[in-house]
C-alpha cells in the first residue's frame, strides 16, 4: 500500500501548501490520538510532548497540532525550540504517550515537517504511520469526546535545561573540555541555545556560529549541509574543532583544525574503534545505510567489526539496531545513533563522544578522526516533476549498464528521495573515471524521462 503523507522521516513539505497546512496538522494530531489509543490495550493515554525548531511556520503547526490533540482529550506539553532527540528523550522521561517534533531538518525555512515518537521515545513504525494515514480519511469529528473530556495545553519552561543535563551526563565523568577551542554551528536551528550551553558548561572555549535564528535563516548558508563558513571560522579562530549541527540537531558534521570536513562514516569508524577497545561495542557490529562508503566497510573488517546495511533513513538504522541488539549505527550524512544513551540520532551527543575520544588520545582532530581512506564516491541528484522515473525502461537499462561497468570494482545505488522529488544516484569504486561515467550515464537517462 502506497503512502500519501509519510515519507522516510515523517511528513514534510512546503509550509502552507498541502500536506504541510494547519488543517492537515490538525488531522494528523487527531488521527494519531485515535490510532495510538486503539493500540494502547486499555492503558489510559493523556499526554503529548510537542517540540519544534525555529522555522516561522512552526508557530502555525504547533498551534494546529496542539488543538487537534486537546480536542481528542490529550494534555499537551509544549517545549518551544528544542532538538529532535530532546523531544524523544522528554517523551520517555515525562511518561508521555506521544512525542511530536515539528521540523524539516536540513531543509530551508520554507519547508516544515512532522515527526512522531511513541511512548518509548522511538519513531513510530511504518505500520502505525500507515494506520494514521488511513484514520486521517475517516470522519474524525464524529469521534470527538464530550466537552468534559477535552484536554489542556501547558508550556514546559525547563525543557532545554533538562536536555542540557542529560547530554552532559553522556560525557566521561571527571573529564572536561578545558583547553579546547570549539566552534559550534547551530544552523540557526533548534540547538541554538542548548549546544553552546553544553560546551560552555564542560569548560570549552566556545565560538558560536548560526546561533541567531529569525524564523527565516535556518540552514541558510550554515549547519551540517553548508559547512563552508564553519570551515573558514575554525581556521580563522585557530580552533581545535568545529561542530556543525543541522536544523533540528539530529545530525552532526565535524570540522578538524585544518578546516577539513569529517563526515558520518569517519565518525562511525572512530566511535566503533573506541567502543570496541572499551569492550562496549555490542556484537562487534555497526549498522549503517546503503549510502555509507565501501571504505568504511573494508576498514571495519580489518578490525574484526561487522557492518550491516539498511535502507536510507535513521529510523531504519534504529530498527535494525533494536532487532540485532547493536548499540552503534548511523548515516554518512551525520546521523549517529548511540543507543546506550538515546533512541534516535543526536548530533550534540555524538559530538561529545568525538570530543571525548580526542581528549583521551591527546592528538589533533585531523589525526583522531581520519580512521580510513574512503573509496572515491560520487552522488548526484536529479529533480523530477511527476511520475516514477525509476520505473521506466530507459532508466532501468541505464542502471543495468552502469552496474555492469562497475562490476568487481565498485557499486551503484539509485533511489528516490523519501522527502523531496529527487532521484539520488550514487556510485563508488577504486577507479574514479568509471565511477563518474556510471553516475553521469544514469543521470542523463533520468533527465530524459523526468
C-alpha positions in Angstrom: 0.0 0.0 0.0 1.5 3.4 -1.0 1.9 6.3 1.3 0.0 9.6 0.9 1.7 11.7 3.5 4.5 10.0 5.4 8.0 9.7 3.9 11.2 8.2 5.3 11.3 10.8 8.1 7.7 11.8 8.9 5.6 14.2 6.9 7.4 17.0 5.1 6.6 19.7 2.5 6.3 23.4 1.8 4.6 25.3 4.6 1.1 26.4 4.0 0.8 24.1 1.0 -0.6 20.6 1.1 0.3 18.5 3.0 2.0 20.9 5.3 -1.0 23.1 6.2 -2.6 23.9 9.6 -5.6 21.8 8.6 -3.5 18.8 7.8 -1.6 19.1 11.1 -4.8 19.2 13.0 -5.9 16.0 11.3 -2.6 14.3 11.9 -2.9 15.1 15.6 -6.5 13.8 15.9 -5.7 10.6 13.9 -2.6 9.9 15.9 -4.6 10.1 19.1 -7.1 7.7 17.8 -4.7 5.1 16.4 -2.4 5.0 19.4 -5.3 4.9 21.8 -6.8 1.9 19.9 -3.4 0.2 20.3 -2.8 1.1 23.9 -4.5 -2.1 25.2 -6.7 -0.3 27.6 -3.9 1.9 29.1 -5.0 5.5 29.6 -3.5 7.9 27.1 -3.5 11.6 28.1 -0.1 13.3 27.5 1.7 14.6 24.4 5.1 16.5 24.1 5.4 18.9 21.2 8.7 20.4 20.2 9.8 22.4 17.2 12.8 24.1 15.6 13.0 27.8 14.7 11.0 28.0 11.4 8.4 30.7 11.1 5.8 28.2 10.2 6.4 26.3 13.5 4.1 28.6 15.3 1.2 27.7 12.9 1.8 24.0 13.0 2.4 23.8 16.8 -0.9 25.5 17.5 -2.8 23.3 15.0 -1.4 20.1 16.4 -1.9 21.2 20.0 -5.6 21.9 19.1 -6.0 18.5 17.5 -4.6 16.7 20.5 -6.5 18.7 23.0 -9.7 18.2 21.0 -9.2 14.4 21.4 -8.8 14.7 25.1 -5.0 14.8 25.3 -2.9 17.1 27.5 -0.2 18.9 25.5 3.2 19.9 26.8 4.9 22.4 24.6 8.7 22.8 24.8 9.4 25.6 22.4 12.5 25.3 20.1 14.4 22.1 21.1 16.4 19.4 19.2 14.6 16.4 17.9 16.5 14.0 20.2 15.4 16.1 23.2 11.7 15.5 22.2 12.4 11.8 22.0 14.0 11.9 25.4 11.3 14.0 27.1 8.6 11.9 25.7 10.0 9.0 27.6 11.1 10.8 30.8 7.8 12.7 31.1 5.9 9.4 30.6 4.1 11.0 27.7 2.2 8.8 25.2 3.2 10.6 22.1 6.1 12.9 21.1 5.9 15.4 18.2 8.8 17.2 16.5 7.9 20.0 14.1 10.9 20.3 11.8 12.1 19.8 8.3 15.6 19.0 9.5 18.2 20.3 7.0 15.6 21.8 4.5 15.2 25.6 4.1 12.8 27.6 6.2 10.0 27.5 3.6 9.6 23.8 4.4 8.4 22.1 7.5 7.6 18.6 8.8 6.1 16.4 11.5 8.0 13.6 13.2 6.1 11.3 15.6 7.5 9.3 18.5 5.9 6.6 20.7 5.9 6.5 24.5 9.3 4.7 24.4 11.0 7.6 22.6 11.4 5.7 19.3 9.9 6.9 16.0 6.7 5.2 15.0 6.8 2.2 12.8 5.7 2.2 9.1 2.7 0.1 10.1 1.5 2.7 12.6 2.1 5.6 10.2 0.0 3.8 7.6 -2.8 3.4 10.1 -2.6 7.1 10.9 -2.9 7.9 7.2 -6.0 5.8 7.0 -7.5 7.4 10.1 -7.0 10.8 8.6 -9.5 10.0 5.9 -12.2 9.0 8.5 -14.8 11.2 10.0 -12.6 12.5 12.8 -15.2 14.9 14.2 -17.6 12.0 14.8 -15.1 10.6 17.2 -14.6 13.7 19.4 -15.1 13.2 23.1 -17.6 15.1 25.2 -16.8 18.7 26.4 -15.8 17.5 29.8 -13.1 15.2 28.3 -11.2 18.0 26.4 -7.5 18.2 27.2 -5.4 21.3 28.1 -2.0 22.7 27.0 0.9 23.9 29.1 4.5 25.1 28.5 7.4 23.2 29.9 9.8 26.1 30.8 12.8 24.0 31.7 12.8 21.7 28.7 16.1 23.0 27.5 17.7 22.7 30.9 16.6 19.1 31.2 18.2 18.2 27.9 21.4 20.0 28.7 21.9 18.0 31.9 21.1 14.7 30.1 23.6 15.4 27.4 26.3 16.4 29.9 25.9 13.1 31.7 27.0 11.3 28.5 30.5 12.8 28.7 33.1 10.9 30.7 32.8 11.6 34.4 35.5 13.8 35.7 36.7 14.9 32.2 36.2 18.5 30.8 36.9 20.3 27.6 39.2 22.8 29.3 41.9 23.9 26.9 39.9 23.2 23.8 38.6 25.9 21.5 35.4 24.8 19.9 33.4 26.5 17.1 29.8 25.4 17.2 27.5 26.0 14.2 23.8 25.6 15.3 22.4 26.2 11.8 20.1 28.9 13.3 18.1 26.0 14.4 16.7 24.0 17.3 20.0 23.8 19.2 20.9 27.5 19.1 20.7 27.7 22.9 21.5 24.2 24.2 24.6 23.4 22.2 26.7 26.4 23.2 25.5 26.0 26.8 26.6 22.3 27.0 30.0 23.1 25.6 30.5 26.1 27.9 29.4 24.1 31.0 32.0 21.5 30.0 34.6 24.3 30.1 35.3 24.7 26.4 36.3 28.0 24.9 33.2 28.4 22.7 32.8 30.3 19.5 29.2 30.4 18.1 28.0 30.4 14.5 24.4 30.2 13.3 23.0 31.0 16.8 20.7 33.9 15.8 17.5 32.4 14.3 14.9 34.8 13.0 12.4 32.3 11.6 13.8 32.6 8.0 17.5 31.8 8.3 17.5 28.2 9.5 20.1 26.2 7.4 20.8 29.3 5.3 24.5 29.0 4.5 25.1 27.4 7.9 24.8 24.0 9.5 25.7 20.4 8.7 24.7 20.8 5.0 26.6 24.0 4.4 29.9 23.9 6.4 32.0 26.3 4.3 31.6 29.2 6.7 32.3 26.9 9.7 35.4 25.6 8.0 36.7 29.1 7.4 35.8 30.1 11.0 37.8 27.2 12.5 40.9 28.2 10.6 40.4 31.9 11.3 40.0 31.3 15.1 42.8 28.7 15.3 40.2 26.4 16.9 40.8 22.8 17.7 37.5 21.6 16.2 34.3 22.7 14.5 30.9 21.1 15.1 28.1 21.6 12.6 24.5 20.6 13.6 21.5 20.7 11.2 18.2 22.5 11.8 16.8 20.0 14.3 20.2 18.9 15.6 19.8 15.2 15.0 22.9 15.1 12.8 26.5 16.4 13.0 29.5 17.0 10.8 32.9 17.6 12.4 35.5 20.0 11.0 39.1 19.4 12.0 41.7 22.1 13.0 42.7 22.3 9.3 39.2 23.2 8.2 38.5 19.8 6.6 35.1 18.1 6.9 34.7 14.8 8.7 31.6 13.0 7.7 29.4 10.5 9.5 31.3 7.5 8.1 34.6 8.6 9.7 32.7 9.3 12.9 31.2 5.8 13.0 34.6 4.3 12.3 36.1 6.3 15.2 33.3 5.5 17.7 33.4 1.9 16.7 37.1 1.6 17.4 36.6 3.4 20.8 33.7 1.2 21.9 35.5 -1.9 20.7 38.6 -1.1 22.7 36.5 -0.4 25.7 34.6 -3.7 25.3 31.3 -1.8 24.8 30.5 -2.4 21.1 27.7 -4.9 21.2 28.1 -7.9 19.0 31.1 -6.3 17.3 28.7 -4.7 14.7 27.9 -1.2 13.3 24.7 -0.5 11.4 24.9 1.9 8.5 22.9 2.6 5.4 23.4 1.7 1.8 25.0 5.2 1.3 27.9 4.6 3.6 31.3 4.4 1.9 32.7 1.0 0.9 35.9 2.1 2.5 34.3 2.1 5.9 33.1 -1.5 5.5 36.5 -2.7 4.4 38.2 -0.9 7.3 35.9 -2.3 9.9 36.5 -5.8 8.5 40.2 -5.4 9.3 39.3 -4.5 12.9 37.1 -7.6 13.3 33.9 -5.4 13.2 30.9 -6.3 11.0 29.0 -3.6 9.1 25.3 -4.2 8.4 23.5 -2.0 5.9 19.9 -0.8 5.9 17.7 1.4 3.7 18.4 5.2 3.9 16.9 6.8 7.0 18.0 6.8 10.6 14.7 5.1 11.5 15.7 2.0 9.6 19.1 2.1 11.2 17.5 2.2 14.6 15.1 -0.6 13.7 18.0 -2.9 12.8 19.9 -1.9 15.9 17.0 -2.9 18.1 16.5 -6.2 16.2 20.1 -7.2 16.4 20.9 -5.7 19.9 23.5 -3.4 18.4 24.4 -0.1 20.1 26.1 2.0 17.3 24.8 3.0 13.9 24.3 5.9 11.7 24.5 7.6 8.3 27.2 9.2 6.2 25.2 12.4 6.4 25.9 12.7 10.1 23.0 10.9 11.9 24.8 9.0 14.6 22.8 6.7 16.9 24.2 5.7 20.2 21.6 3.5 21.8 23.4 3.3 25.1 22.3 7.0 25.5 19.3 7.7 23.3 16.7 6.4 20.9 17.4 8.4 17.8 20.2 10.3 16.0 21.6 13.1 18.2 24.2 15.4 16.7 25.3 17.0 20.0 25.6 13.7 21.8 27.7 12.3 19.0 29.9 15.4 19.0 30.6 15.0 22.7 31.6 11.3 22.2 34.0 12.5 19.5 35.4 15.2 21.8 35.9 12.6 24.5 37.9 10.4 22.0 40.0 13.4 21.0 40.8 14.3 24.7 41.6 10.7 25.5 44.0 10.4 22.5 45.7 13.7 23.2 46.1 14.3 19.5 44.8 16.7 16.9 41.3 16.1 15.5 42.7 15.6 12.0 44.7 12.6 13.3 42.0 11.1 15.5 39.0 11.5 13.2 40.6 10.2 10.0 40.4 6.5 10.5 40.1 5.1 7.0 40.7 6.2 3.4 37.3 6.4 1.7 36.7 5.0 -1.8 36.1 7.6 -4.4 32.3 8.3 -4.3 30.1 10.5 -6.4 26.5 11.4 -5.6 24.2 13.5 -7.9 20.6 14.5 -7.5 18.2 14.8 -10.4 14.9 16.5 -9.9 11.6 15.4 -11.4 8.1 16.9 -11.6 5.9 13.8 -11.6 5.6 10.1 -12.3 8.2 7.5 -11.3 11.4 7.8 -13.4 12.9 4.7 -11.9 10.1 2.5 -13.4 10.9 3.5 -17.0 12.6 1.1 -19.4 15.2 3.8 -20.3 16.3 4.3 -16.7 16.3 0.6 -15.9 18.5 -0.1 -18.9 20.9 2.7 -17.9 21.2 1.3 -14.4 21.9 -2.2 -15.7 24.7 -0.9 -17.9 26.2 1.2 -15.2 26.2 -1.8 -12.8 27.9 -4.0 -15.4 30.6 -1.3 -16.0 31.3 -1.2 -12.2 31.2 -5.0 -11.7 34.0 -6.1 -9.4 35.3 -2.6 -9.0 32.6 -0.7 -7.1 28.9 -0.4 -6.6 25.9 1.7 -7.8 22.9 2.9 -5.8 19.9 4.7 -7.4 16.9 5.6 -5.3 14.1 8.1 -5.0 14.4 10.5 -2.1 11.8 9.9 0.6 11.5 13.6 1.4 12.0 15.5 -1.9 11.1 15.0 -5.6 14.7 13.8 -6.4 16.4 10.8 -7.8 19.7 10.2 -6.0 22.4 8.5 -8.0 25.5 7.3 -6.1 28.5 5.2 -7.3 31.8 4.4 -5.7 34.8 2.4 -6.6 38.6 2.5 -6.9 38.5 3.8 -10.5 37.2 7.4 -10.4 36.7 7.6 -14.2 34.4 4.5 -14.0 32.5 6.0 -11.1 31.9 9.3 -12.8 30.9 7.6 -16.0 28.3 5.4 -14.2 26.7 8.3 -12.4 26.5 10.5 -15.4 25.1 7.7 -17.6 22.2 7.1 -15.2 21.6 10.8 -14.5 21.3 11.5 -18.2 18.7 8.7 -18.6 16.7 10.1 -15.7 16.8 13.7 -17.1 15.4 12.4 -20.4 12.3 10.9 -18.8 11.9 13.4 -15.9 
